[in-house]
Amino acid sequence: AGGTPAGAKAEPPGPGAIDLGAQSGRWAAFQERHRLSCEEAARLLLDAYEYRGLVKHTGGCHCGAVRFEVWASADLHVFNCNCSICTKKQNRHFIVPASRFKLLKGADNLTTYTFNTHRAQHTFCKTCGVQSFYTPRSNPDGYGIAPHCLDDGTVQTIITEDINGKEWEKAMREHKTIRDMSKP
């Protein structure tokens, strides 16, 4: 049942190939069932392993010119900030490390607004004006993602925490975990 014919010598895998042994049939069936190339199937497996316990969310702006994917919990911890810009934009966001965010398309369709310290990078779509993500001042090594810009189906719950952005420095000093949220 499969394998190498009697008397024939098994060929070693070629350069870059991996001998999957007894799992090779399952691997081939998985690729065929999901219509994936070997590289796509490996990426899916590595993503699932590296981001254990996290969900791949996808999202973007209103017109679709900007699209992204982000690995985060299905249960989101969202910040509701009352600073001047967040109040005007109704900016509610959750924070992820930069390594868990990938811009899929639209880099050329983004523009950035900064003010005050210019550390926060408020990116938004040039066409529809929607800010689906940005680089927060509190976490310049990560991204603030707008949960309302995620596609349906991957979010289970949203817990909202108010942040006193009107007194930003004090709020950041007193908050015990916000700066760690962008750490892998």
C-alpha positions as CSV (number, residue, x, y, z in Angstrom):
1,A,0.0,0.0,0.0
2,G,2.1,2.9,-1.3
3,G,5.7,3.4,-0.4
4,T,8.7,2.2,-2.3
5,P,8.4,-0.9,-4.6
6,A,10.3,-4.0,-3.4
7,G,13.9,-3.9,-4.3
8,A,13.9,-0.2,-5.2
9,K,15.9,2.3,-3.1
10,A,13.9,5.3,-1.7
11,E,15.1,8.6,-3.0
12,P,16.1,11.1,-0.4
13,P,14.1,14.3,-0.5
14,G,15.5,17.0,-2.8
15,P,17.1,20.3,-1.5
16,G,14.6,22.2,0.7
17,A,12.2,19.2,0.7
18,I,11.1,17.8,4.0
19,D,10.4,14.1,4.5
20,L,7.0,14.0,6.2
21,G,7.1,10.2,6.7
22,A,3.6,8.8,7.6
23,Q,2.1,12.3,7.5
24,S,2.8,12.9,3.8
25,G,-0.6,11.5,2.7
26,R,-2.4,13.7,5.2
27,W,-0.4,16.7,4.1
28,A,-1.2,16.1,0.4
29,A,-4.9,15.6,1.2
30,F,-5.0,18.8,3.3
31,Q,-3.3,20.8,0.5
32,E,-5.7,19.4,-2.1
33,R,-8.9,19.9,0.1
34,H,-8.1,23.5,0.7
35,R,-6.5,24.2,-2.7
36,L,-3.2,25.4,-1.1
37,S,0.3,25.4,-2.5
38,C,2.9,23.8,-0.2
39,E,4.1,27.2,0.8
40,E,0.6,28.4,1.6
41,A,-0.1,25.3,3.7
42,A,3.2,25.7,5.6
43,R,2.4,29.4,6.3
44,L,-1.1,28.4,7.6
45,L,0.5,25.8,9.9
46,L,3.2,28.1,11.1
47,D,0.7,30.9,11.8
48,A,-1.5,28.6,13.7
49,Y,1.5,27.4,15.8
50,E,3.2,30.8,16.4
51,Y,-0.1,32.6,17.2
52,R,-1.6,29.9,19.4
53,G,-4.7,31.1,21.2
54,L,-5.1,34.0,18.8
55,V,-7.4,34.6,15.8
56,K,-6.5,36.0,12.5
57,H,-8.8,39.0,12.0
58,T,-9.1,40.8,8.7
59,G,-10.4,44.3,8.1
60,G,-10.0,47.5,6.3
61,C,-11.4,50.9,5.5
62,H,-14.9,51.7,4.1
63,C,-14.0,51.8,0.4
64,G,-11.8,48.7,0.5
65,A,-8.6,50.4,-0.7
66,V,-6.9,49.6,2.6
67,R,-6.9,46.0,3.8
68,F,-5.0,44.3,6.7
69,E,-4.8,41.2,8.9
70,V,-4.1,41.1,12.5
71,W,-3.5,38.3,15.0
72,A,-5.3,39.0,18.3
73,S,-7.6,37.4,20.8
74,A,-11.2,36.7,19.8
75,D,-12.0,38.6,23.1
76,L,-10.9,42.2,22.5
77,H,-9.8,44.7,25.2
78,V,-10.7,48.0,23.6
79,F,-9.6,51.4,24.8
80,N,-12.0,54.4,24.7
81,C,-9.9,57.5,24.9
82,N,-11.2,61.0,25.6
83,C,-8.3,63.0,24.3
84,S,-9.1,65.7,21.7
85,I,-8.6,63.6,18.6
86,C,-10.0,60.3,19.9
87,T,-13.1,62.2,21.0
88,K,-13.6,63.9,17.6
89,K,-13.0,60.6,15.7
90,Q,-14.7,58.3,18.2
91,N,-11.5,56.3,18.1
92,R,-11.9,53.1,20.0
93,H,-9.0,50.6,19.5
94,F,-7.2,47.6,20.8
95,I,-3.4,47.3,20.7
96,V,-1.2,44.6,19.1
97,P,2.5,44.2,18.6
98,A,3.7,45.3,15.1
99,S,4.8,41.7,14.4
100,R,1.1,40.6,14.6
101,F,-0.1,43.2,12.0
102,K,0.2,43.0,8.2
103,L,-0.9,45.6,5.7
104,L,-2.3,43.5,2.8
105,K,-3.0,46.4,0.4
106,G,-3.3,50.2,0.3
107,A,0.0,51.5,1.6
108,D,-0.1,54.1,-1.3
109,N,-3.6,55.1,-0.3
110,L,-2.8,56.0,3.3
111,T,-2.0,59.4,4.6
112,T,-0.9,60.4,8.1
113,Y,-1.9,63.1,10.5
114,T,0.2,64.0,13.5
115,F,0.0,66.8,16.1
116,N,1.4,67.8,19.5
117,T,4.4,65.4,20.1
118,H,4.0,63.8,16.6
119,R,4.6,60.4,18.1
120,A,1.1,59.0,17.3
121,Q,0.7,58.4,13.6
122,H,-2.9,58.7,12.7
123,T,-3.1,56.9,9.4
124,F,-6.3,57.0,7.3
125,C,-7.5,56.2,3.8
126,K,-7.1,59.0,1.3
127,T,-10.3,58.0,-0.5
128,C,-12.9,57.3,2.2
129,G,-11.2,58.9,5.3
130,V,-11.5,55.9,7.5
131,Q,-8.8,55.2,10.1
132,S,-8.9,51.4,10.5
133,F,-5.5,51.4,12.4
134,Y,-2.9,53.7,13.6
135,T,0.4,53.9,15.6
136,P,-0.6,55.1,19.1
137,R,1.6,57.4,21.2
138,S,1.4,54.9,24.1
139,N,2.7,52.1,22.0
140,P,4.9,53.3,19.1
141,D,6.1,49.7,18.6
142,G,2.6,48.4,17.9
143,Y,-0.7,49.3,16.3
144,G,-4.1,50.5,17.5
145,I,-6.8,48.6,15.6
146,A,-10.3,49.9,15.2
147,P,-12.5,46.9,16.1
148,H,-15.4,48.3,14.0
149,C,-13.2,48.0,10.9
150,L,-12.8,44.2,11.3
151,D,-14.7,41.9,9.0
152,D,-17.5,40.0,10.7
153,G,-17.1,36.6,12.2
154,T,-13.9,36.5,14.3
155,V,-14.7,38.7,17.4
156,Q,-16.4,37.0,20.3
157,T,-16.6,39.7,22.9
158,I,-15.4,43.3,23.4
159,I,-14.5,44.7,26.8
160,T,-14.1,48.5,26.8
161,E,-11.9,50.4,29.1
162,D,-12.0,54.2,29.4
163,I,-8.7,56.0,29.2
164,N,-8.3,59.6,30.4
165,G,-6.4,61.0,27.4
166,K,-7.1,64.5,28.5
167,E,-4.5,63.9,31.1
168,W,-2.4,61.5,28.9
169,E,0.9,61.5,30.8
170,K,-0.8,60.8,34.1
171,A,-3.0,58.1,32.6
172,M,0.0,56.3,31.1
173,R,1.9,56.5,34.4
174,E,-1.0,55.0,36.2
175,H,-2.0,52.3,33.7
176,K,-0.4,49.0,34.6
177,T,-0.5,47.2,31.3
178,I,-1.1,49.4,28.3
179,R,2.6,49.8,27.3
180,D,3.1,46.0,27.4
181,M,0.3,45.3,25.0
182,S,2.5,45.9,22.0
183,K,5.2,43.5,23.2
184,P,5.2,40.1,21.4
